[in-house]
Amino acid sequence: MLYYKLFEQKDAFFQKFFHTLAGTDVLARQIREGLTEEQIRSSWQEELDDYKALRLNYLLYPDAD
C-alpha cells in the first residue's frame, strides 16, 4: 500500500496483469481506498473459512491444522 501512495501516476499503477493475478478488481479497490494489509487480509477470512470447511470433504488424510 505504501508503494501506491508514493507512486505518482496512480492511473498507471494497476496494470491489466495485476487484475489477472488478483482475479478481481477488489484488491485494487481496497488499495486505492487505503486499507491496511491487515484489513485486506481480514476481508478474505470468511471465504477462507468456507473453503477450509468445504475441502474437508475431499481430503485423503486428516488435516494437519
Backbone as a ProteinNet text record, in pm:
[ID]
protein_1_A
[PRIMARY]
MLYYKLFEQKDAFFQKFFHTLAGTDVLARQIREGLTEEQIRSSWQEELDDYKALRLNYLLYPDAD
[TERTIARY]
81.5	0	87.2	201.7	293.3	338.8	365.1	411.4	305.9	180.8	72.8	66.9	82.7	79.7	194.6	310.6	427.9	431.4	356.9	358.1	285	352.2	294.2	184.2	198.2	99.9	0.1	-92.7	-186.8	-263.1	-301	-376.3	-296.6	-165.7	-80.3	-33.9	-65.8	-15.6	-69.2	-197.9	-259.7	-264.7	-167.7	-163.7	-266.5	-302.8	-400.3	-357.6	-228.9	-179.5	-205.3	-208.6	-239	-377.3	-474.3	-610.8	-618.7	-537.7	-533.9	-481.3	-376.2	-319.6	-413.4	-477.6	-565.8	-698.6	-739.8	-863.6	-985.5	-985.6	-1096	-1037.2	-1122.4	-1076.1	-1087	-1127.5	-1148.5	-1019.2	-910.8	-783.7	-737.4	-747.9	-707.8	-793.3	-922.1	-1012.1	-974.1	-941.1	-902.1	-773.9	-679.6	-554	-580.8	-663.7	-697.6	-764.7	-846.7	-917.7	-827	-705.4	-609.5	-620.6	-683.3	-692.2	-553.6	-534.6	-406.5	-399.3	-279.2	-261.7	-350.1	-356.5	-437.1	-585.5	-633.9	-773.5	-802.7	-710.6	-729.5	-729.8	-633.5	-627.7	-752	-799.9	-919	-1043.6	-1044	-1159.4	-1170	-1064.3	-1064.4	-1110.5	-1114.9	-1129.2	-1255.9	-1369.4	-1493.8	-1487.4	-1438.2	-1427.4	-1323.5	-1214.6	-1114.8	-1173.3	-1250.8	-1314.4	-1411.4	-1489.8	-1581.6	-1504.7	-1394	-1312.8	-1255.5	-1204	-1146	-1250	-1372.7	-1479.1	-1514.9	-1521.4	-1554.9	-1447.7	-1321.9	-1213.1	-1201	-1256.6	-1251.6	-1317.5	-1416.8	-1485.6	-1396.5	-1287	-1205.6	-1064.5	-1032.1	-900	-883.5	-769.6	-739.2	-686.9	-625.5	-565.5	-616	-608.3	-653.1	-577.2	-646.5	-586.2	-483.6	-371.9	-261.8	-288.7	-394	-421.9	-462.9
-117.1	0	125.4	114.6	228.1	265.2	163.3	191.5	267	231.3	300.7	447	472.3	610.4	691.8	629.5	700.1	711.2	626.4	624.1	746.8	823.2	949.1	930.2	833.8	812.1	704.6	743	646.9	567.1	628.9	559.3	447.1	457.3	356.8	249.3	263.2	170.5	28.4	16.6	-114.8	-152.5	-229.8	-279.4	-391.9	-423.8	-530.1	-661.3	-687.6	-812.6	-821.3	-707.9	-706.7	-765.5	-724	-774.2	-922.6	-966.7	-1108.3	-1189.2	-1142.3	-1213	-1211.6	-1098.7	-1085.3	-1158.5	-1173.5	-1244	-1154.5	-1045	-948	-808.8	-709.2	-572.9	-532	-625	-594.1	-550.4	-622.4	-588.1	-449.5	-417.7	-285	-177.3	-202.8	-106	-85.3	-194.4	-185.1	-104	-123	-48	99.7	128.5	268.4	336.1	260.4	315.4	332.7	281.2	299.8	199.1	83.8	-18.5	-71.4	-109	-165	-311.7	-366.7	-508.3	-594.3	-561.7	-637.9	-633	-516.1	-503	-584	-582.2	-658.5	-807.8	-852.1	-994.3	-1038.7	-956.2	-994.1	-999.1	-925.3	-928.9	-1063.8	-1140.6	-1272.6	-1382.3	-1354.1	-1458.8	-1543.1	-1481.9	-1558.5	-1658.5	-1613.9	-1703.7	-1813.1	-1780.5	-1882.2	-1988.1	-1944.9	-2039.7	-2130.8	-2074.8	-2155.5	-2258.1	-2214.8	-2305.4	-2418.3	-2383.8	-2485.9	-2588.7	-2544.8	-2637.9	-2727	-2671.6	-2747.3	-2850.2	-2812.8	-2901.9	-3024.2	-3016.4	-3131.5	-3254.4	-3232.7	-3343	-3416.5	-3356.2	-3411.3	-3451.7	-3436.1	-3471.4	-3622.4	-3672	-3815	-3851.9	-3752.1	-3773.3	-3665.7	-3690.3	-3587.4	-3455.7	-3348.1	-3215.6	-3194.6	-3131.5	-3108.8	-2989	-2910.3	-2791.1	-2830.4
0	0	0	62.3	66.1	-74.5	-156.9	-292.7	-372.1	-353.7	-424.5	-381.5	-252.4	-202.6	-260.5	-275.3	-325.5	-477.7	-545.8	-692	-745.9	-828.5	-875.2	-978.6	-1066.7	-1173.4	-1129.6	-1044.8	-986.1	-1092	-1202.8	-1307.1	-1371.2	-1373.1	-1436.3	-1338.1	-1211.9	-1111	-1132.5	-1156.1	-1171.2	-1319.4	-1361.5	-1497.9	-1512.2	-1635.8	-1661.4	-1595.7	-1597.8	-1540.2	-1390.5	-1321.3	-1178.1	-1154.2	-1234.3	-1218.8	-1252.7	-1348.7	-1383.4	-1264.8	-1202.3	-1087.7	-967.3	-942.8	-827.5	-848.5	-972.8	-1001.8	-1011.9	-939.7	-944.6	-925.4	-928.5	-905.2	-758	-672.2	-530.4	-462.9	-486.6	-422.4	-464.4	-592	-639.3	-573.4	-560.5	-496.1	-349.2	-280.8	-140.7	-124.4	-214.2	-209.2	-235.4	-336	-365.5	-246.3	-174.9	-58.8	62.1	53.7	162.3	274.6	248.6	352	385.2	509.1	552.1	510.7	518.5	486.7	576.7	703.2	798.3	760.8	720.2	680.4	554.3	460.2	337.4	367.8	445.9	480.7	557.8	646.9	723.9	635.9	526.1	436.2	364.9	361.5	298.3	393.4	523.6	623.9	608.1	584	573.2	457.2	342	227.3	252.9	321.5	355.2	448.2	545.8	637.4	562.9	470.4	389.5	307.2	246.6	166.3	251.9	369.6	456.8	498.5	522	558.2	439	320.9	200.5	167.2	181.8	142.5	233.1	353.4	443.3	381.3	294.5	228.7	129.3	88.6	-18.8	25.5	150.8	198.6	206.2	164.4	174.3	312.1	378.3	508.7	603	732.9	828.4	808.9	829.1	814.1	923.9	889.6	983.9	1075	1046.3	1129.7	1262.9
[MASK]
+++++++++++++++++++++++++++++++++++++++++++++++++++++++++++++++++

